[in-house]
């Protein structure tokens, strides 16, 4: 499955197109946020595992909420 990886404010945002799942009824994008590049590379679970992030804006807002704390 093709994934796109972005670095935003030191966090990693991974996205993938849900059409790649092969189900014609599923479409759109899904996003996951990881603590940093090392966590992403080592397979540590996403910080956003309990969130349903369906847009890049939502993923960036999730990261921004981490910095607001």
mmCIF file of the N, C-alpha and C atoms, coordinates in Angstrom:
data_MODEL
# 
_entry.id   MODEL 
# 
loop_
_atom_site.group_PDB 
_atom_site.id 
_atom_site.type_symbol 
_atom_site.label_atom_id 
_atom_site.label_alt_id 
_atom_site.label_comp_id 
_atom_site.label_asym_id 
_atom_site.label_entity_id 
_atom_site.label_seq_id 
_atom_site.pdbx_PDB_ins_code 
_atom_site.Cartn_x 
_atom_site.Cartn_y 
_atom_site.Cartn_z 
_atom_site.occupancy 
_atom_site.B_iso_or_equiv 
_atom_site.pdbx_formal_charge 
_atom_site.auth_seq_id 
_atom_site.auth_comp_id 
_atom_site.auth_asym_id 
_atom_site.auth_atom_id 
_atom_site.pdbx_PDB_model_num 
ATOM 1   N N  . UNK A 1 1  ? 0.847   -1.163 0.000  1.00 0.00 ? 1  UNK A N  1 
ATOM 2   C CA . UNK A 1 1  ? 0.000   0.000  0.000  1.00 0.00 ? 1  UNK A CA 1 
ATOM 3   C C  . UNK A 1 1  ? 0.901   1.237  0.000  1.00 0.00 ? 1  UNK A C  1 
ATOM 4   N N  . UNK A 1 2  ? 0.658   2.138  -0.929 1.00 0.00 ? 2  UNK A N  1 
ATOM 5   C CA . UNK A 1 2  ? 1.436   3.367  -1.017 1.00 0.00 ? 2  UNK A CA 1 
ATOM 6   C C  . UNK A 1 2  ? 1.035   4.310  0.112  1.00 0.00 ? 2  UNK A C  1 
ATOM 7   N N  . UNK A 1 3  ? 2.033   4.821  0.799  1.00 0.00 ? 3  UNK A N  1 
ATOM 8   C CA . UNK A 1 3  ? 1.796   5.757  1.897  1.00 0.00 ? 3  UNK A CA 1 
ATOM 9   C C  . UNK A 1 3  ? 2.589   7.024  1.639  1.00 0.00 ? 3  UNK A C  1 
ATOM 10  N N  . UNK A 1 4  ? 2.070   8.130  2.099  1.00 0.00 ? 4  UNK A N  1 
ATOM 11  C CA . UNK A 1 4  ? 2.766   9.409  2.027  1.00 0.00 ? 4  UNK A CA 1 
ATOM 12  C C  . UNK A 1 4  ? 3.135   9.802  3.445  1.00 0.00 ? 4  UNK A C  1 
ATOM 13  N N  . UNK A 1 5  ? 4.383   10.211 3.640  1.00 0.00 ? 5  UNK A N  1 
ATOM 14  C CA . UNK A 1 5  ? 4.872   10.570 4.970  1.00 0.00 ? 5  UNK A CA 1 
ATOM 15  C C  . UNK A 1 5  ? 5.294   12.026 4.953  1.00 0.00 ? 5  UNK A C  1 
ATOM 16  N N  . UNK A 1 6  ? 4.780   12.794 5.932  1.00 0.00 ? 6  UNK A N  1 
ATOM 17  C CA . UNK A 1 6  ? 5.117   14.205 6.071  1.00 0.00 ? 6  UNK A CA 1 
ATOM 18  C C  . UNK A 1 6  ? 5.659   14.457 7.474  1.00 0.00 ? 6  UNK A C  1 
ATOM 19  N N  . UNK A 1 7  ? 6.538   15.436 7.571  1.00 0.00 ? 7  UNK A N  1 
ATOM 20  C CA . UNK A 1 7  ? 7.015   15.886 8.872  1.00 0.00 ? 7  UNK A CA 1 
ATOM 21  C C  . UNK A 1 7  ? 6.325   17.211 9.158  1.00 0.00 ? 7  UNK A C  1 
ATOM 22  N N  . UNK A 1 8  ? 5.588   17.278 10.253 1.00 0.00 ? 8  UNK A N  1 
ATOM 23  C CA . UNK A 1 8  ? 4.894   18.502 10.639 1.00 0.00 ? 8  UNK A CA 1 
ATOM 24  C C  . UNK A 1 8  ? 5.193   18.783 12.108 1.00 0.00 ? 8  UNK A C  1 
ATOM 25  N N  . UNK A 1 9  ? 5.904   19.870 12.357 1.00 0.00 ? 9  UNK A N  1 
ATOM 26  C CA . UNK A 1 9  ? 6.257   20.296 13.710 1.00 0.00 ? 9  UNK A CA 1 
ATOM 27  C C  . UNK A 1 9  ? 6.953   19.186 14.506 1.00 0.00 ? 9  UNK A C  1 
ATOM 28  N N  . UNK A 1 10 ? 7.806   18.429 13.817 1.00 0.00 ? 10 UNK A N  1 
ATOM 29  C CA . UNK A 1 10 ? 8.560   17.375 14.477 1.00 0.00 ? 10 UNK A CA 1 
ATOM 30  C C  . UNK A 1 10 ? 7.819   16.066 14.633 1.00 0.00 ? 10 UNK A C  1 
ATOM 31  N N  . UNK A 1 11 ? 6.564   16.013 14.246 1.00 0.00 ? 11 UNK A N  1 
ATOM 32  C CA . UNK A 1 11 ? 5.769   14.788 14.297 1.00 0.00 ? 11 UNK A CA 1 
ATOM 33  C C  . UNK A 1 11 ? 5.643   14.242 12.884 1.00 0.00 ? 11 UNK A C  1 
ATOM 34  N N  . UNK A 1 12 ? 5.411   12.964 12.749 1.00 0.00 ? 12 UNK A N  1 
ATOM 35  C CA . UNK A 1 12 ? 5.260   12.330 11.449 1.00 0.00 ? 12 UNK A CA 1 
ATOM 36  C C  . UNK A 1 12 ? 3.775   12.099 11.185 1.00 0.00 ? 12 UNK A C  1 
ATOM 37  N N  . UNK A 1 13 ? 3.318   12.568 10.022 1.00 0.00 ? 13 UNK A N  1 
ATOM 38  C CA . UNK A 1 13 ? 1.943   12.320 9.580  1.00 0.00 ? 13 UNK A CA 1 
ATOM 39  C C  . UNK A 1 13 ? 2.019   11.378 8.388  1.00 0.00 ? 13 UNK A C  1 
ATOM 40  N N  . UNK A 1 14 ? 1.391   10.219 8.528  1.00 0.00 ? 14 UNK A N  1 
ATOM 41  C CA . UNK A 1 14 ? 1.350   9.230  7.456  1.00 0.00 ? 14 UNK A CA 1 
ATOM 42  C C  . UNK A 1 14 ? -0.064  9.224  6.880  1.00 0.00 ? 14 UNK A C  1 
ATOM 43  N N  . UNK A 1 15 ? -0.171  9.218  5.560  1.00 0.00 ? 15 UNK A N  1 
ATOM 44  C CA . UNK A 1 15 ? -1.493  9.162  4.935  1.00 0.00 ? 15 UNK A CA 1 
ATOM 45  C C  . UNK A 1 15 ? -1.517  8.058  3.886  1.00 0.00 ? 15 UNK A C  1 
ATOM 46  N N  . UNK A 1 16 ? -2.703  7.524  3.667  1.00 0.00 ? 16 UNK A N  1 
ATOM 47  C CA . UNK A 1 16 ? -2.873  6.560  2.589  1.00 0.00 ? 16 UNK A CA 1 
ATOM 48  C C  . UNK A 1 16 ? -4.301  6.634  2.057  1.00 0.00 ? 16 UNK A C  1 
ATOM 49  N N  . UNK A 1 17 ? -4.424  6.285  0.778  1.00 0.00 ? 17 UNK A N  1 
ATOM 50  C CA . UNK A 1 17 ? -5.701  6.318  0.100  1.00 0.00 ? 17 UNK A CA 1 
ATOM 51  C C  . UNK A 1 17 ? -6.452  5.027  0.418  1.00 0.00 ? 17 UNK A C  1 
ATOM 52  N N  . UNK A 1 18 ? -7.638  5.152  0.950  1.00 0.00 ? 18 UNK A N  1 
ATOM 53  C CA . UNK A 1 18 ? -8.428  3.989  1.354  1.00 0.00 ? 18 UNK A CA 1 
ATOM 54  C C  . UNK A 1 18 ? -8.868  3.135  0.161  1.00 0.00 ? 18 UNK A C  1 
ATOM 55  N N  . UNK A 1 19 ? -8.853  3.685  -1.044 1.00 0.00 ? 19 UNK A N  1 
ATOM 56  C CA . UNK A 1 19 ? -9.195  2.888  -2.235 1.00 0.00 ? 19 UNK A CA 1 
ATOM 57  C C  . UNK A 1 19 ? -8.215  1.738  -2.431 1.00 0.00 ? 19 UNK A C  1 
ATOM 58  N N  . UNK A 1 20 ? -7.008  1.880  -1.903 1.00 0.00 ? 20 UNK A N  1 
ATOM 59  C CA . UNK A 1 20 ? -5.997  0.827  -2.031 1.00 0.00 ? 20 UNK A CA 1 
ATOM 60  C C  . UNK A 1 20 ? -6.415  -0.454 -1.311 1.00 0.00 ? 20 UNK A C  1 
ATOM 61  N N  . UNK A 1 21 ? -7.429  -0.381 -0.462 1.00 0.00 ? 21 UNK A N  1 
ATOM 62  C CA . UNK A 1 21 ? -7.909  -1.564 0.245  1.00 0.00 ? 21 UNK A CA 1 
ATOM 63  C C  . UNK A 1 21 ? -8.662  -2.510 -0.684 1.00 0.00 ? 21 UNK A C  1 
ATOM 64  N N  . UNK A 1 22 ? -9.060  -2.013 -1.852 1.00 0.00 ? 22 UNK A N  1 
ATOM 65  C CA . UNK A 1 22 ? -9.721  -2.861 -2.832 1.00 0.00 ? 22 UNK A CA 1 
ATOM 66  C C  . UNK A 1 22 ? -11.222 -2.991 -2.679 1.00 0.00 ? 22 UNK A C  1 
ATOM 67  N N  . UNK A 1 23 ? -11.809 -2.309 -1.739 1.00 0.00 ? 23 UNK A N  1 
ATOM 68  C CA . UNK A 1 23 ? -13.262 -2.332 -1.540 1.00 0.00 ? 23 UNK A CA 1 
ATOM 69  C C  . UNK A 1 23 ? -13.857 -1.129 -2.263 1.00 0.00 ? 23 UNK A C  1 
ATOM 70  N N  . UNK A 1 24 ? -14.694 -1.332 -3.284 1.00 0.00 ? 24 UNK A N  1 
ATOM 71  C CA . UNK A 1 24 ? -15.226 -0.208 -4.062 1.00 0.00 ? 24 UNK A CA 1 
ATOM 72  C C  . UNK A 1 24 ? -16.135 0.725  -3.256 1.00 0.00 ? 24 UNK A C  1 
ATOM 73  N N  . UNK A 1 25 ? -16.592 0.285  -2.093 1.00 0.00 ? 25 UNK A N  1 
ATOM 74  C CA . UNK A 1 25 ? -17.466 1.137  -1.286 1.00 0.00 ? 25 UNK A CA 1 
ATOM 75  C C  . UNK A 1 25 ? -16.683 2.045  -0.333 1.00 0.00 ? 25 UNK A C  1 
ATOM 76  N N  . UNK A 1 26 ? -15.374 1.829  -0.256 1.00 0.00 ? 26 UNK A N  1 
ATOM 77  C CA . UNK A 1 26 ? -14.538 2.609  0.651  1.00 0.00 ? 26 UNK A CA 1 
ATOM 78  C C  . UNK A 1 26 ? -13.684 3.571  -0.159 1.00 0.00 ? 26 UNK A C  1 
ATOM 79  N N  . UNK A 1 27 ? -13.704 4.840  0.220  1.00 0.00 ? 27 UNK A N  1 
ATOM 80  C CA . UNK A 1 27 ? -12.883 5.829  -0.472 1.00 0.00 ? 27 UNK A CA 1 
ATOM 81  C C  . UNK A 1 27 ? -12.489 6.926  0.485  1.00 0.00 ? 27 UNK A C  1 
ATOM 82  N N  . UNK A 1 28 ? -11.570 7.762  0.060  1.00 0.00 ? 28 UNK A N  1 
ATOM 83  C CA . UNK A 1 28 ? -11.086 8.856  0.898  1.00 0.00 ? 28 UNK A CA 1 
ATOM 84  C C  . UNK A 1 28 ? -9.673  8.570  1.377  1.00 0.00 ? 28 UNK A C  1 
ATOM 85  N N  . UNK A 1 29 ? -9.232  9.365  2.315  1.00 0.00 ? 29 UNK A N  1 
ATOM 86  C CA . UNK A 1 29 ? -7.890  9.251  2.864  1.00 0.00 ? 29 UNK A CA 1 
ATOM 87  C C  . UNK A 1 29 ? -7.984  8.976  4.358  1.00 0.00 ? 29 UNK A C  1 
ATOM 88  N N  . UNK A 1 30 ? -6.942  8.353  4.892  1.00 0.00 ? 30 UNK A N  1 
ATOM 89  C CA . UNK A 1 30 ? -6.822  8.138  6.335  1.00 0.00 ? 30 UNK A CA 1 
ATOM 90  C C  . UNK A 1 30 ? -5.438  8.618  6.754  1.00 0.00 ? 30 UNK A C  1 
ATOM 91  N N  . UNK A 1 31 ? -5.342  9.167  7.948  1.00 0.00 ? 31 UNK A N  1 
ATOM 92  C CA . UNK A 1 31 ? -4.099  9.759  8.449  1.00 0.00 ? 31 UNK A CA 1 
ATOM 93  C C  . UNK A 1 31 ? -3.776  9.207  9.827  1.00 0.00 ? 31 UNK A C  1 
ATOM 94  N N  . UNK A 1 32 ? -2.491  9.076  10.106 1.00 0.00 ? 32 UNK A N  1 
ATOM 95  C CA . UNK A 1 32 ? -2.014  8.659  11.421 1.00 0.00 ? 32 UNK A CA 1 
ATOM 96  C C  . UNK A 1 32 ? -0.860  9.574  11.813 1.00 0.00 ? 32 UNK A C  1 
ATOM 97  N N  . UNK A 1 33 ? -0.783  9.914  13.095 1.00 0.00 ? 33 UNK A N  1 
ATOM 98  C CA . UNK A 1 33 ? 0.265   10.795 13.609 1.00 0.00 ? 33 UNK A CA 1 
ATOM 99  C C  . UNK A 1 33 ? 1.168   9.996  14.543 1.00 0.00 ? 33 UNK A C  1 
ATOM 100 N N  . UNK A 1 34 ? 2.476   10.102 14.308 1.00 0.00 ? 34 UNK A N  1 
ATOM 101 C CA . UNK A 1 34 ? 3.484   9.400  15.119 1.00 0.00 ? 34 UNK A CA 1 
ATOM 102 C C  . UNK A 1 34 ? 4.337   10.424 15.860 1.00 0.00 ? 34 UNK A C  1 
ATOM 103 N N  . UNK A 1 35 ? 4.912   10.012 16.976 1.00 0.00 ? 35 UNK A N  1 
ATOM 104 C CA . UNK A 1 35 ? 5.678   10.907 17.846 1.00 0.00 ? 35 UNK A CA 1 
ATOM 105 C C  . UNK A 1 35 ? 6.850   11.555 17.111 1.00 0.00 ? 35 UNK A C  1 
ATOM 106 N N  . UNK A 1 36 ? 7.602   10.753 16.351 1.00 0.00 ? 36 UNK A N  1 
ATOM 107 C CA . UNK A 1 36 ? 8.750   11.287 15.612 1.00 0.00 ? 36 UNK A CA 1 
ATOM 108 C C  . UNK A 1 36 ? 9.195   10.233 14.600 1.00 0.00 ? 36 UNK A C  1 
ATOM 109 N N  . UNK A 1 37 ? 10.229  10.548 13.835 1.00 0.00 ? 37 UNK A N  1 
ATOM 110 C CA . UNK A 1 37 ? 10.698  9.640  12.788 1.00 0.00 ? 37 UNK A CA 1 
ATOM 111 C C  . UNK A 1 37 ? 11.193  8.314  13.360 1.00 0.00 ? 37 UNK A C  1 
ATOM 112 N N  . UNK A 1 38 ? 11.837  8.348  14.515 1.00 0.00 ? 38 UNK A N  1 
ATOM 113 C CA . UNK A 1 38 ? 12.330  7.109  15.133 1.00 0.00 ? 38 UNK A CA 1 
ATOM 114 C C  . UNK A 1 38 ? 11.173  6.194  15.530 1.00 0.00 ? 38 UNK A C  1 
ATOM 115 N N  . UNK A 1 39 ? 10.131  6.763  16.104 1.00 0.00 ? 39 UNK A N  1 
ATOM 116 C CA . UNK A 1 39 ? 8.958   5.975  16.491 1.00 0.00 ? 39 UNK A CA 1 
ATOM 117 C C  . UNK A 1 39 ? 8.290   5.379  15.260 1.00 0.00 ? 39 UNK A C  1 
ATOM 118 N N  . UNK A 1 40 ? 8.184   6.175  14.212 1.00 0.00 ? 40 UNK A N  1 
ATOM 119 C CA . UNK A 1 40 ? 7.580   5.691  12.969 1.00 0.00 ? 40 UNK A CA 1 
ATOM 120 C C  . UNK A 1 40 ? 8.387   4.533  12.387 1.00 0.00 ? 40 UNK A C  1 
ATOM 121 N N  . UNK A 1 41 ? 9.694   4.706  12.317 1.00 0.00 ? 41 UNK A N  1 
ATOM 122 C CA . UNK A 1 41 ? 10.570  3.686  11.720 1.00 0.00 ? 41 UNK A CA 1 
ATOM 123 C C  . UNK A 1 41 ? 10.602  2.392  12.532 1.00 0.00 ? 41 UNK A C  1 
ATOM 124 N N  . UNK A 1 42 ? 10.466  2.508  13.844 1.00 0.00 ? 42 UNK A N  1 
ATOM 125 C CA . UNK A 1 42 ? 10.542  1.315  14.686 1.00 0.00 ? 42 UNK A CA 1 
ATOM 126 C C  . UNK A 1 42 ? 9.200   0.612  14.855 1.00 0.00 ? 42 UNK A C  1 
ATOM 127 N N  . UNK A 1 43 ? 8.143   1.178  14.312 1.00 0.00 ? 43 UNK A N  1 
ATOM 128 C CA . UNK A 1 43 ? 6.838   0.528  14.371 1.00 0.00 ? 43 UNK A CA 1 
ATOM 129 C C  . UNK A 1 43 ? 6.056   0.794  15.635 1.00 0.00 ? 43 UNK A C  1 
ATOM 130 N N  . UNK A 1 44 ? 6.470   1.780  16.410 1.00 0.00 ? 44 UNK A N  1 
ATOM 131 C CA . UNK A 1 44 ? 5.717   2.154  17.606 1.00 0.00 ? 44 UNK A CA 1 
ATOM 132 C C  . UNK A 1 44 ? 4.338   2.652  17.164 1.00 0.00 ? 44 UNK A C  1 
ATOM 133 N N  . UNK A 1 45 ? 3.322   2.335  17.927 1.00 0.00 ? 45 UNK A N  1 
ATOM 134 C CA . UNK A 1 45 ? 1.962   2.721  17.573 1.00 0.00 ? 45 UNK A CA 1 
ATOM 135 C C  . UNK A 1 45 ? 1.783   4.227  17.403 1.00 0.00 ? 45 UNK A C  1 
ATOM 136 N N  . UNK A 1 46 ? 0.830   4.575  16.595 1.00 0.00 ? 46 UNK A N  1 
ATOM 137 C CA . UNK A 1 46 ? 0.533   5.982  16.321 1.00 0.00 ? 46 UNK A CA 1 
ATOM 138 C C  . UNK A 1 46 ? -0.049  6.671  17.546 1.00 0.00 ? 46 UNK A C  1 
ATOM 139 N N  . UNK A 1 47 ? 0.312   7.935  17.729 1.00 0.00 ? 47 UNK A N  1 
ATOM 140 C CA . UNK A 1 47 ? -0.286  8.735  18.809 1.00 0.00 ? 47 UNK A CA 1 
ATOM 141 C C  . UNK A 1 47 ? -1.783  8.889  18.583 1.00 0.00 ? 47 UNK A C  1 
ATOM 142 N N  . UNK A 1 48 ? -2.184  8.882  17.329 1.00 0.00 ? 48 UNK A N  1 
ATOM 143 C CA . UNK A 1 48 ? -3.579  9.118  16.971 1.00 0.00 ? 48 UNK A CA 1 
ATOM 144 C C  . UNK A 1 48 ? -4.374  7.826  16.809 1.00 0.00 ? 48 UNK A C  1 
ATOM 145 N N  . UNK A 1 49 ? -3.915  6.738  17.385 1.00 0.00 ? 49 UNK A N  1 
ATOM 146 C CA . UNK A 1 49 ? -4.556  5.437  17.189 1.00 0.00 ? 49 UNK A CA 1 
ATOM 147 C C  . UNK A 1 49 ? -6.038  5.438  17.572 1.00 0.00 ? 49 UNK A C  1 
ATOM 148 N N  . UNK A 1 50 ? -6.409  6.251  18.516 1.00 0.00 ? 50 UNK A N  1 
ATOM 149 C CA . UNK A 1 50 ? -7.819  6.293  18.949 1.00 0.00 ? 50 UNK A CA 1 
ATOM 150 C C  . UNK A 1 50 ? -8.623  7.372  18.237 1.00 0.00 ? 50 UNK A C  1 
ATOM 151 N N  . UNK A 1 51 ? -7.997  8.071  17.333 1.00 0.00 ? 51 UNK A N  1 
ATOM 152 C CA . UNK A 1 51 ? -8.658  9.147  16.587 1.00 0.00 ? 51 UNK A CA 1 
ATOM 153 C C  . UNK A 1 51 ? -8.979  8.677  15.169 1.00 0.00 ? 51 UNK A C  1 
ATOM 154 N N  . UNK A 1 52 ? -10.015 9.232  14.587 1.00 0.00 ? 52 UNK A N  1 
ATOM 155 C CA . UNK A 1 52 ? -10.384 8.953  13.210 1.00 0.00 ? 52 UNK A CA 1 
ATOM 156 C C  . UNK A 1 52 ? -10.030 10.196 12.387 1.00 0.00 ? 52 UNK A C  1 
ATOM 157 N N  . UNK A 1 53 ? -8.826  10.254 11.877 1.00 0.00 ? 53 UNK A N  1 
ATOM 158 C CA . UNK A 1 53 ? -8.342  11.421 11.144 1.00 0.00 ? 53 UNK A CA 1 
ATOM 159 C C  . UNK A 1 53 ? -8.541  11.175 9.651  1.00 0.00 ? 53 UNK A C  1 
ATOM 160 N N  . UNK A 1 54 ? -9.441  11.939 9.037  1.00 0.00 ? 54 UNK A N  1 
ATOM 161 C CA . UNK A 1 54 ? -9.790  11.720 7.644  1.00 0.00 ? 54 UNK A CA 1 
ATOM 162 C C  . UNK A 1 54 ? -9.342  12.848 6.715  1.00 0.00 ? 54 UNK A C  1 
ATOM 163 N N  . UNK A 1 55 ? -8.624  13.839 7.259  1.00 0.00 ? 55 UNK A N  1 
ATOM 164 C CA . UNK A 1 55 ? -8.101  14.912 6.414  1.00 0.00 ? 55 UNK A CA 1 
ATOM 165 C C  . UNK A 1 55 ? -6.758  15.373 6.969  1.00 0.00 ? 55 UNK A C  1 
ATOM 166 N N  . UNK A 1 56 ? -5.956  15.966 6.092  1.00 0.00 ? 56 UNK A N  1 
ATOM 167 C CA . UNK A 1 56 ? -4.670  16.485 6.530  1.00 0.00 ? 56 UNK A CA 1 
ATOM 168 C C  . UNK A 1 56 ? -4.880  17.589 7.561  1.00 0.00 ? 56 UNK A C  1 
ATOM 169 N N  . UNK A 1 57 ? -5.912  18.378 7.391  1.00 0.00 ? 57 UNK A N  1 
ATOM 170 C CA . UNK A 1 57 ? -6.217  19.435 8.360  1.00 0.00 ? 57 UNK A CA 1 
ATOM 171 C C  . UNK A 1 57 ? -6.468  18.839 9.751  1.00 0.00 ? 57 UNK A C  1 
ATOM 172 N N  . UNK A 1 58 ? -7.234  17.756 9.821  1.00 0.00 ? 58 UNK A N  1 
ATOM 173 C CA . UNK A 1 58 ? -7.492  17.098 11.110 1.00 0.00 ? 58 UNK A CA 1 
ATOM 174 C C  . UNK A 1 58 ? -6.201  16.562 11.720 1.00 0.00 ? 58 UNK A C  1 
ATOM 175 N N  . UNK A 1 59 ? -5.333  15.998 10.888 1.00 0.00 ? 59 UNK A N  1 
ATOM 176 C CA . UNK A 1 59 ? -4.059  15.469 11.385 1.00 0.00 ? 59 UNK A CA 1 
ATOM 177 C C  . UNK A 1 59 ? -3.185  16.603 11.933 1.00 0.00 ? 59 UNK A C  1 
ATOM 178 N N  . UNK A 1 60 ? -3.114  17.718 11.215 1.00 0.00 ? 60 UNK A N  1 
ATOM 179 C CA . UNK A 1 60 ? -2.321  18.852 11.688 1.00 0.00 ? 60 UNK A CA 1 
ATOM 180 C C  . UNK A 1 60 ? -2.922  19.443 12.957 1.00 0.00 ? 60 UNK A C  1 
ATOM 181 N N  . UNK A 1 61 ? -4.237  19.496 13.045 1.00 0.00 ? 61 UNK A N  1 
ATOM 182 C CA . UNK A 1 61 ? -4.898  19.988 14.258 1.00 0.00 ? 61 UNK A CA 1 
ATOM 183 C C  . UNK A 1 61 ? -4.599  19.088 15.445 1.00 0.00 ? 61 UNK A C  1 
ATOM 184 N N  . UNK A 1 62 ? -4.533  17.781 15.206 1.00 0.00 ? 62 UNK A N  1 
ATOM 185 C CA . UNK A 1 62 ? -4.176  16.834 16.254 1.00 0.00 ? 62 UNK A CA 1 
ATOM 186 C C  . UNK A 1 62 ? -2.773  17.136 16.770 1.00 0.00 ? 62 UNK A C  1 
ATOM 187 N N  . UNK A 1 63 ? -1.821  17.364 15.857 1.00 0.00 ? 63 UNK A N  1 
ATOM 188 C CA . UNK A 1 63 ? -0.455  17.708 16.252 1.00 0.00 ? 63 UNK A CA 1 
ATOM 189 C C  . UNK A 1 63 ? -0.453  19.030 17.021 1.00 0.00 ? 63 UNK A C  1 
ATOM 190 N N  . UNK A 1 64 ? -1.180  20.019 16.544 1.00 0.00 ? 64 UNK A N  1 
ATOM 191 C CA . UNK A 1 64 ? -1.241  21.314 17.214 1.00 0.00 ? 64 UNK A CA 1 
ATOM 192 C C  . UNK A 1 64 ? -1.802  21.174 18.629 1.00 0.00 ? 64 UNK A C  1 
ATOM 193 N N  . UNK A 1 65 ? -2.755  20.264 18.817 1.00 0.00 ? 65 UNK A N  1 
ATOM 194 C CA . UNK A 1 65 ? -3.331  20.075 20.146 1.00 0.00 ? 65 UNK A CA 1 
ATOM 195 C C  . UNK A 1 65 ? -2.305  19.486 21.110 1.00 0.00 ? 65 UNK A C  1 
ATOM 196 N N  . UNK A 1 66 ? -1.344  18.706 20.603 1.00 0.00 ? 66 UNK A N  1 
ATOM 197 C CA . UNK A 1 66 ? -0.272  18.173 21.436 1.00 0.00 ? 66 UNK A CA 1 
ATOM 198 C C  . UNK A 1 66 ? 0.600   19.312 21.960 1.00 0.00 ? 66 UNK A C  1 
ATOM 199 N N  . UNK A 1 67 ? 0.894   20.275 21.090 1.00 0.00 ? 67 UNK A N  1 
ATOM 200 C CA . UNK A 1 67 ? 1.742   21.400 21.488 1.00 0.00 ? 67 UNK A CA 1 
ATOM 201 C C  . UNK A 1 67 ? 1.003   22.385 22.393 1.00 0.00 ? 67 UNK A C  1 
ATOM 202 N N  . UNK A 1 68 ? -0.328  22.380 22.357 1.00 0.00 ? 68 UNK A N  1 
ATOM 203 C CA . UNK A 1 68 ? -1.105  23.305 23.182 1.00 0.00 ? 68 UNK A CA 1 
ATOM 204 C C  . UNK A 1 68 ? -1.122  22.877 24.641 1.00 0.00 ? 68 UNK A C  1 
ATOM 205 N N  . UNK A 1 69 ? -0.777  21.627 24.911 1.00 0.00 ? 69 UNK A N  1 
ATOM 206 C CA . UNK A 1 69 ? -0.825  21.105 26.294 1.00 0.00 ? 69 UNK A CA 1 
ATOM 207 C C  . UNK A 1 69 ? 0.374   21.496 27.078 1.00 0.00 ? 69 UNK A C  1 
# 
